[in-house]
Amino acid sequence: MSYSFDEMSDEQLDIQDDLEMLREVLAYVLQAINQYQEHLLYLENEEAAAALERIVEQEKEHVAELLRLIQGLDPVQAEKIKKIL
């Protein structure tokens, strides 16, 4: 079901705002993972590379958490993700 912004309650508008922010954060985290992966290709120092690899793994956990939150707020998207997985 789709509503126009004029028909949405304050709670629905708050959820839409939260979803927008979560999706923006998700995009930034995914960009960070890509940048870290690229940097890993050029790092010579093993300690630095290992640290960056740990950070990438943490960021992947953040992606999973953000997706969980988005799914909780957007049942349509949750259903679509459920079909894919």
C-alpha positions in Angstrom: 0.0 0.0 0.0 1.3 3.4 -1.0 0.4 6.7 0.6 1.0 10.2 -0.6 2.9 12.3 1.9 -0.3 14.3 2.6 -2.1 11.1 3.7 0.7 9.9 6.0 0.5 10.1 9.8 3.3 11.7 11.7 4.4 8.2 12.7 4.5 7.1 9.1 6.5 10.2 8.1 8.9 9.6 10.9 9.4 6.0 9.6 10.0 7.3 6.1 12.6 9.8 7.5 14.3 7.0 9.4 14.3 4.7 6.4 15.9 7.5 4.2 18.6 8.0 6.8 19.3 4.3 7.2 19.5 3.8 3.5 21.9 6.7 3.2 24.1 5.2 5.9 23.9 1.8 4.2 25.2 3.4 1.0 28.0 5.1 2.8 29.0 1.9 4.6 29.0 0.0 1.3 31.2 2.7 -0.3 33.6 2.5 2.6 33.9 -1.3 2.2 34.7 -0.8 -1.5 37.3 1.9 -0.7 38.9 -0.3 2.0 39.0 -3.3 -0.4 40.7 -1.1 -3.0 43.2 0.2 -0.5 44.0 -3.4 0.6 45.3 -4.1 -2.9 48.0 -1.5 -2.4 49.0 -1.8 1.2 52.5 -3.2 1.7 52.5 -3.3 5.5 51.0 -6.6 6.7 49.9 -5.2 10.1 48.0 -2.4 8.3 46.4 -4.8 5.9 45.3 -7.1 8.7 43.8 -4.1 10.5 42.0 -3.0 7.4 40.7 -6.5 6.8 39.2 -6.5 10.4 37.6 -3.1 9.7 36.0 -4.5 6.5 34.6 -7.4 8.4 33.1 -5.0 11.0 31.6 -2.9 8.2 30.0 -6.0 6.8 28.4 -6.6 10.2 27.1 -3.0 10.0 25.6 -3.7 6.6 23.8 -6.7 8.0 22.5 -4.6 11.0 21.3 -1.8 8.8 19.5 -4.2 6.5 17.8 -5.8 9.6 16.7 -2.3 10.7 15.4 -1.4 7.2 13.5 -4.7 7.0 11.9 -4.0 10.3 10.6 -0.6 9.2 9.7 -1.4 5.6 7.6 -4.6 5.2 7.6 -4.4 1.4 11.4 -4.3 1.2 11.6 -7.0 3.8 9.4 -9.3 1.6 11.6 -8.6 -1.4 14.8 -9.4 0.5 13.2 -12.6 1.9 12.4 -13.7 -1.7 16.0 -13.1 -2.8 17.6 -14.9 0.2 
